[in-house]
Amino acid sequence: MSDRQASDFAGHFLLVFGSQLVVFASGLIKALIVPVVLGLSDYGYWQIYVFYAAYAGVFTLGHNDGIYLKYGGHRFEDLPFATLRASNVMHLLLLALGAAMIAVFAATATDPRREIVFFSLAVNILVLGTTGNISLSLQAANRMKSFAFLNAADKIFFTFALLALFDHELRTFWYLIAVDLLGKLTVLVVLLFRFRQLYLGPFAGIAVALTEFCENLRSGIQLMVANLLGMLVLGIGRIIIEYFGSLEDYSYYAFATSLASVVLMSVSAMSVVIYPSLKRQDQANYIRYFEMMNKAYSAFTLLMLSSYFPAIAFILLIAKSYAPVIEFLNVIFVITALQGKMQLLNNTFYNALRLEGQMLRANLVSLVLATGLSALGYALTGSLLAIAYATLLTMLFRVYASEMFLRWRMARRRAWGPLIEAAVLASFLWITTFMPPLAAFVVWSLAGALISIHKRKHLAQLMLRIGRRAP
């Protein structure tokens, strides 16, 4: 790789990482403040909104993903704007149809609070679908400065809006939803003005536009469905609790996942930058970058799991009403660490190798497994712990089966790394389950320090290689 490419990658990474720091800070504030100041009921409805808003991309039917796959590695100035504009208009019509369907569903809700939630989700389909179109176009064309703004702006707005929670009358889920939508709408207006060439200007003919639109759907729908199934592997437990458990249990489980997912946000900085850069490389080099990233993430996993202990301290000292979460919070942290590896490593290389079909099949099998185990476990025990362990077992299968498949596909190579990583995760679970929090913290910290000392030369060389030879 040339010095110019390495410099560009480093610069893009720093830009996106800077925006991720803002996202991290915002996520941390939301994870720590919102559940404390809201009651369990309001927090539960807020989390239902947050959970389903993440699935708004389903209504694009893969159009945005198709753009990402098709134009990954292109320069923004070289994009066929006349063709994209016409295709994007068809995409807007598709989004409007999806929003109308959810609005009709919302109108049938018997609970007025769920009605508010689902009407708000209908608006999200239009807003996030359009924002996602611009976002993935920018990512594909490696316009990371603009993406960094897109990534952080609405989070900054939302964080400042939380100051209003000092007013007791505004400590409601509907206020948070209103602020969230206002922030997203503001960002969308700015993006539409800044990148109006994606929507305004000369249009290609209907035949060309329809061909482009269908091609984007055809190439992107597998990736979209694969990503949807991957999200459902993690989310099926929450859906089961929402419809068959109590709102209180849903709040507990959502609180645990929101605490753990805060540390996952930093992974996005690398995963966003890697794909367009990786697409410029020779596939023969993929396995080298795969190994390097795998080792780097293994080291990061230790730090990610260590953040479990501050989370426990926060619950014990401040968020005492969420004390039941402690029973399964360690499992949620392990699940989150596995999801980070899936997002950063496996999904990136599935996409770079254009293995969307294989990724879809792997996620479908995982979803069936997660649904069966979660439903059976919850039916037999009524326990949130059963849901957590069902998700954990599924994630172990999903992550390491995918890793072994990708290794074999790229280099006909197997490795012992997955077994070692699984042993580390099992050790963390054992320590945090059977030891008091303080003793577990001491033992885990000593183990981490010993591993770091033993591997200090290797870690230093690895960081040096990442800095010099980033893809």
Salt bridges, closest charged atoms under 4 A:
ASP8 OD2 - ARG4 NE 3.50
GLU77 OE1 - ARG75 NH2 3.58
GLU77 OE2 - ARG143 NH1 3.50
ASP78 OD2 - ARG75 NH1 3.35
ASP111 OD1 - ARG113 NE 3.63
ASP154 OD1 - LYS155 NZ 3.48
ASP180 OD2 - LYS184 NZ 2.85
GLU212 OE1 - LYS70 NZ 2.80
GLU215 OE1 - LYS70 NZ 3.01
GLU242 OE2 - ARG114 NH1 2.89
GLU291 OE2 - ARG407 NH1 2.42
GLU291 OE2 - ARG413 NH1 3.38
GLU356 OE2 - ARG354 NE 2.60
GLU403 OE1 - LYS341 NZ 2.71
GLU403 OE2 - ARG407 NH2 2.96
GLU421 OE1 - LYS341 NZ 2.61
